[in-house]
Amino acid sequence: MARQAWSHIVDTAPQQAEYASALFSKFCRHVDAMGGQVPLLDLGPSTPGNVMYWVRAGHPVGALDITVHETVDEIRLDYEDCAFGGVLGWTALSHLEPSPARQLMREIGRVLRSDGWLFAVFDGDGRTPPMAHRYRIIDADNLGFEPIDGRGAPRPVLTREVETLFQPFRETRIMVMRHGSREALGRRP
């Protein structure tokens, strides 16, 4: 019976919606608390509106949509060490196989400043292949998402893999959203 109820929830998950995001809100508060023009890195898939949200707030933004690049044997972010106060990973990590995802996390750790923050989203329940989504910033407390076409489908990522990916970070939080996706927030030591 419980299995039927779960499959009903998954089958009726919305393809697009707006929702309150506690972890994105915390990310925004942490970036604001750093003061000044904290550089941010957006790894996509993103929108011009997401980048402009931060630019209007006075933050320089580097944007590199990992999901449109060919996966190579070694991932290297072409930025200096400790260049960013925050990284918006969106769903980039779930578009990579486990080994490249771990490489990307090492690179994120390299380009993040000490006490910098990483926000990421892992679509779906981790057991079945999720639909590819693009998240958009509505405001500091709310996000929206919509399906995107023409991209490789993200892979299912179990919560324990998310925990492993975020292991090098402190104050890691993972939350399951009402639509079934997981959000993760971590601070670089």
C-alpha positions as CSV (number, residue, x, y, z in Angstrom):
1,M,0.0,0.0,0.0
2,A,2.8,2.5,0.9
3,R,4.5,1.7,-2.4
4,Q,1.3,2.6,-4.3
5,A,1.0,5.8,-2.4
6,W,4.7,6.7,-3.1
7,S,4.3,6.0,-6.8
8,H,1.2,8.2,-6.9
9,I,3.1,11.1,-5.4
10,V,6.0,10.7,-7.8
11,D,3.7,10.3,-10.8
12,T,1.8,13.5,-9.9
13,A,4.9,15.7,-9.1
14,P,4.6,19.0,-11.0
15,Q,6.7,19.6,-14.1
16,Q,6.9,23.3,-13.1
17,A,6.1,25.2,-10.0
18,E,7.2,28.0,-7.6
19,Y,8.1,27.2,-4.0
20,A,9.6,28.6,-0.9
21,S,13.2,27.4,-0.6
22,A,14.7,27.5,3.0
23,L,18.2,26.5,1.8
24,F,18.3,29.0,-1.0
25,S,17.1,31.6,1.5
26,K,20.0,30.7,3.8
27,F,22.5,30.8,0.9
28,C,21.3,34.4,0.1
29,R,21.6,35.4,3.8
30,H,25.1,34.0,4.0
31,V,26.2,35.8,0.9
32,D,24.7,39.1,2.2
33,A,26.4,38.6,5.6
34,M,29.8,38.4,3.8
35,G,29.3,42.1,2.9
36,G,30.4,43.9,-0.2
37,Q,30.5,42.6,-3.7
38,V,31.0,38.9,-3.1
39,P,31.9,37.1,-6.4
40,L,29.6,34.2,-7.3
41,L,29.8,31.3,-9.7
42,D,26.7,29.9,-11.4
43,L,27.3,26.4,-12.8
44,G,23.8,26.1,-14.4
45,P,21.6,25.3,-16.0
46,S,20.6,28.8,-15.2
47,T,18.8,31.8,-16.7
48,P,19.9,35.3,-17.6
49,G,17.4,36.4,-14.9
50,N,19.3,34.4,-12.3
51,V,22.6,36.0,-13.2
52,M,21.0,39.5,-13.3
53,Y,19.4,38.9,-9.8
54,W,22.9,38.8,-8.4
55,V,24.4,41.5,-10.7
56,R,21.6,44.0,-9.6
57,A,22.6,43.2,-6.0
58,G,26.2,44.3,-6.8
59,H,27.8,40.8,-7.1
60,P,30.1,39.9,-9.9
61,V,29.0,36.6,-11.4
62,G,31.0,34.0,-13.3
63,A,28.6,31.8,-15.3
64,L,29.6,28.4,-16.7
65,D,26.8,26.0,-17.6
66,I,28.4,22.6,-17.0
67,T,25.4,20.8,-18.6
68,V,26.2,22.1,-22.1
69,H,29.8,21.0,-22.1
70,E,31.1,17.6,-23.2
71,T,32.1,15.5,-20.2
72,V,35.9,15.1,-20.3
73,D,38.2,12.9,-18.2
74,E,39.1,15.7,-16.0
75,I,37.0,18.7,-15.0
76,R,38.9,21.9,-14.3
77,L,37.2,25.2,-13.5
78,D,39.2,28.0,-15.2
79,Y,39.1,30.3,-12.1
80,E,41.7,31.2,-9.5
81,D,41.8,29.4,-6.1
82,C,39.4,31.0,-3.5
83,A,37.9,33.3,-6.2
84,F,34.2,33.0,-5.1
85,G,32.2,33.5,-2.0
86,G,29.4,31.4,-3.2
87,V,28.7,28.8,-5.9
88,L,25.2,28.0,-7.3
89,G,25.5,24.4,-8.5
90,W,21.8,24.2,-9.4
91,T,21.5,20.7,-11.0
92,A,24.9,20.5,-12.6
93,L,26.2,17.7,-10.3
94,S,23.3,15.4,-11.3
95,H,24.1,15.9,-15.0
96,L,27.5,14.2,-14.3
97,E,28.4,10.6,-13.6
98,P,29.7,9.9,-10.1
99,S,33.4,10.3,-10.8
100,P,33.2,13.6,-12.7
101,A,30.7,14.8,-10.0
102,R,33.3,14.2,-7.4
103,Q,35.9,16.0,-9.5
104,L,33.6,19.0,-9.9
105,M,33.1,19.1,-6.1
106,R,36.9,19.2,-5.6
107,E,37.1,22.0,-8.1
108,I,34.2,23.9,-6.4
109,G,36.1,23.4,-3.1
110,R,39.2,24.9,-4.8
111,V,37.5,28.0,-6.2
112,L,35.4,28.7,-3.1
113,R,36.8,31.0,-0.4
114,S,37.1,29.6,3.1
115,D,33.6,30.0,4.6
116,G,32.1,30.2,1.1
117,W,28.8,28.5,0.4
118,L,27.6,26.0,-2.2
119,F,23.9,25.6,-3.1
120,A,22.8,22.7,-5.3
121,V,19.6,20.8,-6.3
122,F,19.2,17.1,-7.1
123,D,16.0,16.5,-8.9
124,G,13.8,13.5,-8.3
125,D,13.8,10.9,-5.6
126,G,17.2,9.4,-6.4
127,R,15.8,6.1,-7.6
128,T,14.2,6.9,-10.9
129,P,15.7,9.1,-13.7
130,P,14.3,12.6,-13.2
131,M,13.2,15.1,-15.8
132,A,15.7,17.9,-16.5
133,H,14.7,21.2,-14.8
134,R,16.0,24.7,-14.8
135,Y,15.6,26.7,-11.6
136,R,14.9,30.4,-11.6
137,I,15.2,32.9,-8.8
138,I,12.0,34.6,-7.9
139,D,13.4,36.3,-4.8
140,A,15.7,35.5,-1.9
141,D,13.1,33.1,-0.4
142,N,11.5,31.6,-3.5
143,L,12.5,29.6,-6.6
144,G,10.6,28.3,-9.6
145,F,11.5,25.4,-11.8
146,E,10.5,24.3,-15.3
147,P,11.5,21.5,-17.6
148,I,14.2,22.0,-20.1
149,D,14.7,20.3,-23.4
150,G,17.8,19.6,-25.5
151,R,20.0,18.7,-22.5
152,G,21.2,15.3,-21.4
153,A,18.9,13.9,-18.8
154,P,20.1,14.1,-15.2
155,R,20.8,10.8,-13.5
156,P,19.2,9.7,-10.3
157,V,21.3,10.6,-7.3
158,L,20.7,8.9,-4.0
159,T,20.7,11.1,-0.9
160,R,23.7,9.1,0.5
161,E,25.7,10.2,-2.7
162,V,24.7,13.8,-2.0
163,E,25.9,13.4,1.6
164,T,29.2,11.9,0.2
165,L,29.7,14.7,-2.3
166,F,29.1,17.3,0.4
167,Q,31.4,15.5,3.0
168,P,34.3,18.0,2.7
169,F,31.9,20.9,3.6
170,R,30.8,22.0,7.0
171,E,27.3,22.8,8.2
172,T,25.8,20.7,5.4
173,R,22.0,20.7,5.1
174,I,20.0,18.5,2.8
175,M,16.2,19.1,2.5
176,V,13.6,17.2,0.5
177,M,11.3,19.6,-1.2
178,R,7.5,19.0,-1.6
179,H,7.9,18.2,-5.3
180,G,10.5,15.4,-4.4
181,S,13.8,17.1,-5.3
182,R,16.5,17.5,-2.7
183,E,18.3,20.8,-2.1
184,A,21.8,20.9,-0.5
185,L,23.7,23.7,1.2
186,G,27.3,23.4,2.5
187,R,30.0,25.8,3.8
188,R,33.6,25.3,2.8
189,P,35.9,25.1,5.9
